[in-house]
Amino acid sequence: MPAPRYPDIRAGLPTRPYPCEHRFAVACILVIDDDAAIRGMFARALRPLGDIEEANGGAPALRRLSARKFELVVLDLHMPLVDGFCVLESLSTKGGMNRDTPVFVVTADESHEARIRALRSHAIFLLTKPVHLATLVSLAESALKKAAARATPTPPAPVDRLPSDRSPPDRAKKD
């Protein structure tokens, strides 16, 4: 009897890294979850988009957020000691270099109150577990592209001609 086949959790994800134009060379993503299996699954799924750092709770996450700039944070709400709400509040009030960093909240809490509280705090998306990994990657890629577009200065408009110190020659009037 053959062994039972379980659905591939990577279904819909690319099997190779994204082409260069889709990779965010400087993107750093922080994945925060107290469950090592979920944290690892999200980290593996998001790795093609940039460098991944992981934190196993709110306190280690706050230390990392104060130490470096992240382009995206993926955050679980319910963790022991320092929960996701505390992390969101800290980003909102004293976010420092990560004040404008987009935050995706990923939680099993389906309560209306939790959703409202998270979205009012600092979260831009709230995804309910179990999360379809292709959806997470797609939303993350979109958020990183928007962040990169905001960070890239707009080049000045091209100039047709250089300004001249001389005025145009006077034309003789013909009578």
Contacts in CASP RR format, 6 or more apart in sequence:
PFRMAT RR
TARGET T0000
AUTHOR 0000-0000-0000
METHOD contacts of the structure
MODEL  1
MPAPRYPDIRAGLPTRPYPCEHRFAVACILVIDDDAAIRGMFARALRPLG
DIEEANGGAPALRRLSARKFELVVLDLHMPLVDGFCVLESLSTKGGMNRD
TPVFVVTADESHEARIRALRSHAIFLLTKPVHLATLVSLAESALKKAAAR
ATPTPPAPVDRLPSDRSPPDRAKKD
9 41 0 8 1.000
9 133 0 8 1.000
10 44 0 8 1.000
10 45 0 8 1.000
10 133 0 8 1.000
11 133 0 8 1.000
11 134 0 8 1.000
12 133 0 8 1.000
12 134 0 8 1.000
13 45 0 8 1.000
13 133 0 8 1.000
13 134 0 8 1.000
13 137 0 8 1.000
14 48 0 8 1.000
17 23 0 8 1.000
17 48 0 8 1.000
18 48 0 8 1.000
18 49 0 8 1.000
22 48 0 8 1.000
22 49 0 8 1.000
22 141 0 8 1.000
23 48 0 8 1.000
23 49 0 8 1.000
23 50 0 8 1.000
24 49 0 8 1.000
24 50 0 8 1.000
24 71 0 8 1.000
24 144 0 8 1.000
24 148 0 8 1.000
25 50 0 8 1.000
26 71 0 8 1.000
27 49 0 8 1.000
27 50 0 8 1.000
27 51 0 8 1.000
27 71 0 8 1.000
27 72 0 8 1.000
27 144 0 8 1.000
27 148 0 8 1.000
28 50 0 8 1.000
28 51 0 8 1.000
28 52 0 8 1.000
28 53 0 8 1.000
28 68 0 8 1.000
28 69 0 8 1.000
28 70 0 8 1.000
28 71 0 8 1.000
29 46 0 8 1.000
29 49 0 8 1.000
29 50 0 8 1.000
29 51 0 8 1.000
29 52 0 8 1.000
29 53 0 8 1.000
29 70 0 8 1.000
29 71 0 8 1.000
29 72 0 8 1.000
29 73 0 8 1.000
29 74 0 8 1.000
29 140 0 8 1.000
30 52 0 8 1.000
30 53 0 8 1.000
30 54 0 8 1.000
30 55 0 8 1.000
30 61 0 8 1.000
30 64 0 8 1.000
30 65 0 8 1.000
30 70 0 8 1.000
30 72 0 8 1.000
30 73 0 8 1.000
30 74 0 8 1.000
31 39 0 8 1.000
31 40 0 8 1.000
31 42 0 8 1.000
31 43 0 8 1.000
31 46 0 8 1.000
31 52 0 8 1.000
31 53 0 8 1.000
31 54 0 8 1.000
31 55 0 8 1.000
31 74 0 8 1.000
32 39 0 8 1.000
32 54 0 8 1.000
32 55 0 8 1.000
32 56 0 8 1.000
32 57 0 8 1.000
32 58 0 8 1.000
32 61 0 8 1.000
32 73 0 8 1.000
32 74 0 8 1.000
32 75 0 8 1.000
32 76 0 8 1.000
32 79 0 8 1.000
32 84 0 8 1.000
32 87 0 8 1.000
33 39 0 8 1.000
33 42 0 8 1.000
33 56 0 8 1.000
33 57 0 8 1.000
33 74 0 8 1.000
33 75 0 8 1.000
33 76 0 8 1.000
33 79 0 8 1.000
33 106 0 8 1.000
34 56 0 8 1.000
34 57 0 8 1.000
34 76 0 8 1.000
34 79 0 8 1.000
34 80 0 8 1.000
35 76 0 8 1.000
36 56 0 8 1.000
38 76 0 8 1.000
38 129 0 8 1.000
39 54 0 8 1.000
39 56 0 8 1.000
40 54 0 8 1.000
41 133 0 8 1.000
42 74 0 8 1.000
42 106 0 8 1.000
42 131 0 8 1.000
42 133 0 8 1.000
42 136 0 8 1.000
43 52 0 8 1.000
43 54 0 8 1.000
45 133 0 8 1.000
45 136 0 8 1.000
45 137 0 8 1.000
46 52 0 8 1.000
46 72 0 8 1.000
46 74 0 8 1.000
46 136 0 8 1.000
46 137 0 8 1.000
46 140 0 8 1.000
48 137 0 8 1.000
49 72 0 8 1.000
49 137 0 8 1.000
49 140 0 8 1.000
49 141 0 8 1.000
49 144 0 8 1.000
53 64 0 8 1.000
53 70 0 8 1.000
55 61 0 8 1.000
55 63 0 8 1.000
55 64 0 8 1.000
57 76 0 8 1.000
57 79 0 8 1.000
57 80 0 8 1.000
57 81 0 8 1.000
57 82 0 8 1.000
58 79 0 8 1.000
58 81 0 8 1.000
58 82 0 8 1.000
58 83 0 8 1.000
58 84 0 8 1.000
58 86 0 8 1.000
58 87 0 8 1.000
59 81 0 8 1.000
59 82 0 8 1.000
61 73 0 8 1.000
61 75 0 8 1.000
61 82 0 8 1.000
61 87 0 8 1.000
62 82 0 8 1.000
62 86 0 8 1.000
62 87 0 8 1.000
62 90 0 8 1.000
64 70 0 8 1.000
65 73 0 8 1.000
65 87 0 8 1.000
65 90 0 8 1.000
65 91 0 8 1.000
65 95 0 8 1.000
65 98 0 8 1.000
66 96 0 8 1.000
68 97 0 8 1.000
69 97 0 8 1.000
69 98 0 8 1.000
69 101 0 8 1.000
70 98 0 8 1.000
70 101 0 8 1.000
71 101 0 8 1.000
71 102 0 8 1.000
71 144 0 8 1.000
71 147 0 8 1.000
71 148 0 8 1.000
72 101 0 8 1.000
72 102 0 8 1.000
72 103 0 8 1.000
72 104 0 8 1.000
72 140 0 8 1.000
72 143 0 8 1.000
72 144 0 8 1.000
72 147 0 8 1.000
73 87 0 8 1.000
73 91 0 8 1.000
73 98 0 8 1.000
73 101 0 8 1.000
73 102 0 8 1.000
73 103 0 8 1.000
73 104 0 8 1.000
74 103 0 8 1.000
74 104 0 8 1.000
74 106 0 8 1.000
74 136 0 8 1.000
74 140 0 8 1.000
75 84 0 8 1.000
75 87 0 8 1.000
75 88 0 8 1.000
75 103 0 8 1.000
75 104 0 8 1.000
75 105 0 8 1.000
75 106 0 8 1.000
75 123 0 8 1.000
76 84 0 8 1.000
76 105 0 8 1.000
76 106 0 8 1.000
76 107 0 8 1.000
77 83 0 8 1.000
77 84 0 8 1.000
77 85 0 8 1.000
77 105 0 8 1.000
77 107 0 8 1.000
77 109 0 8 1.000
77 114 0 8 1.000
77 118 0 8 1.000
78 84 0 8 1.000
78 107 0 8 1.000
78 108 0 8 1.000
78 109 0 8 1.000
84 105 0 8 1.000
85 117 0 8 1.000
85 118 0 8 1.000
85 121 0 8 1.000
88 103 0 8 1.000
88 105 0 8 1.000
88 118 0 8 1.000
88 121 0 8 1.000
88 122 0 8 1.000
88 123 0 8 1.000
89 121 0 8 1.000
89 122 0 8 1.000
91 98 0 8 1.000
91 99 0 8 1.000
91 101 0 8 1.000
91 103 0 8 1.000
91 121 0 8 1.000
91 122 0 8 1.000
92 99 0 8 1.000
92 121 0 8 1.000
92 122 0 8 1.000
102 124 0 8 1.000
102 125 0 8 1.000
102 143 0 8 1.000
102 146 0 8 1.000
102 147 0 8 1.000
103 122 0 8 1.000
103 123 0 8 1.000
103 124 0 8 1.000
104 123 0 8 1.000
104 124 0 8 1.000
104 125 0 8 1.000
104 126 0 8 1.000
104 127 0 8 1.000
104 136 0 8 1.000
104 139 0 8 1.000
104 140 0 8 1.000
104 143 0 8 1.000
105 118 0 8 1.000
105 123 0 8 1.000
105 125 0 8 1.000
105 126 0 8 1.000
105 127 0 8 1.000
106 126 0 8 1.000
106 127 0 8 1.000
106 128 0 8 1.000
106 129 0 8 1.000
106 131 0 8 1.000
106 136 0 8 1.000
107 114 0 8 1.000
107 118 0 8 1.000
107 126 0 8 1.000
107 127 0 8 1.000
107 128 0 8 1.000
107 129 0 8 1.000
108 128 0 8 1.000
108 129 0 8 1.000
110 128 0 8 1.000
115 126 0 8 1.000
118 126 0 8 1.000
119 126 0 8 1.000
124 143 0 8 1.000
125 139 0 8 1.000
125 143 0 8 1.000
127 135 0 8 1.000
127 136 0 8 1.000
127 139 0 8 1.000
END
